Amino acid sequence: MNGATAPGRLDVDALVDDPGTRIVVCCGAGGVGKTTTAAALGLRAAERGRRAVVITVDPARRLAQSLGLESLDNTPRPVPLPEAARGSLHAMMLDMKRTFDEVVREHADPERARQILANPFYQTLSTSFSGTQEYMAMEKLGQLRQSGDWDLIVVDTPPSRSALDFLDAPERLGRFLDGRLIRFLSTPASTGAFRLLGAGFNLVTSAIGRIVGAQLLDDLRAFVAAFDTVFGGFQERAERTYRLLQAPGTAFVVVAVPEADAMREASYFVERLATDAMPLAGIVVNRVHPLPEGPGADLGAREAVAAAESLERSGSRPLASAALRLHAERVRTHQRETRLRNVLLSRHGGVRVAEVAALPEDVYDLAGLRGIGEALAGVSRTAREG
């Protein structure tokens, strides 16, 4: 599944063409082109015959526009593809509260679901609790995989160093909801062993009530009482999805740009995936600056600067001098990016890499996404234009 056309090269086409590849997870820091990469992978897979769906957490309208859609929401929407496309593509943007609501309605009886959805503590939990977005991303992934409507799911994870938090979210949310403090706060004083504590327990809960608010304490108690019967199902499904992410049919793609901070983040992601036994397909490095092509392309940075200085001293050909200095800067940039990439590869021997050259403008349509997909697959610009 992770073959390469050359040593160290991530073969994207082999990845998306393989029917055994069922899930591709794009992870990386914010601002590295992760959402665009996920959409481009989904589009390339669809045009090569897969029934693909892309899940994004990026609310930017630009992605919907580039896919030819007015907007994206929590329901997969079909993306209009050219007639030559052999497969199909759908796209959706994760709405964590709506997903949470759907899960509650599905796994609780109507009255219990009504109590949970109306509870103020639940409304806060479902919209702003740390880890909820990642947890719901796993829920939605599990739903799409179970539906069988698509044979390839491409996941765009939340942007930040915590982008792998969706691996921890089920356990973290579970610890919170099943923790001793939550159970202590949500247990009525008149029940169980707490009844034996009498006035002492009432004094403690009264003090806590003054700190967090009596209404919040009441809301928390009502929420835990209503949610307790469905919580086990949440945990079970999340653990099942976690195991799915470790399965051979899943491939993680780490996305980065050739900058020091982003490369350090990429290294962190690679290490974390290895620790969690998650299958890494390779790294995508966006916005690279290849060496210039054409006459004089092999001119080094020092030689270009020396030639520019010579022209400047003679006072002739100012445009040629400026071009030489631009060439020198481009060569230096390429050399710096190459060093950063080599440092990353030296830390993680054997990892495969695909590179995408920097573009003069943002991707805003299917043609732009298609170009990104072709660059990921190693299709040269000459071949694309031919």
Buried (B, 14 or more C-beta within 10 A) or exposed (E): BBEBEEEBBBBBBBBBBBEEBBBBBBBBBBEBBBBBBBBBBBBBBBBBBBBBBBBBBBEEEEBBBBBBBEEBEBEBBEBEBEEEBEBBBBBBBBBBBBBBBBBBBEBBEEEBBBBBBEBBBBBBBBEEBEBBBBBBBBBBBBBBBEEEEBBBBBBBBBBEBBBBBBBBBBBBBBEBBBEEEBEEBBBEBEEEEBEEEEEEBEEBBEEBBEEEEEEBBBBBBBBBBBBBEBBEEBBEBBBBBBEBBEEEBBBBBBBBBBBEEBBBBBBBBBEBBEEBEBBBBBBBBBBBBEBBEEEEEEBEBEBBBBBBEEBBEEEEEEEEBEBBBEBBBBBBBBBBBBEBBEEBBEEBEEBBBBBBEEBEEEBEEBEBBBBBBBBBBBBEEEEEEE
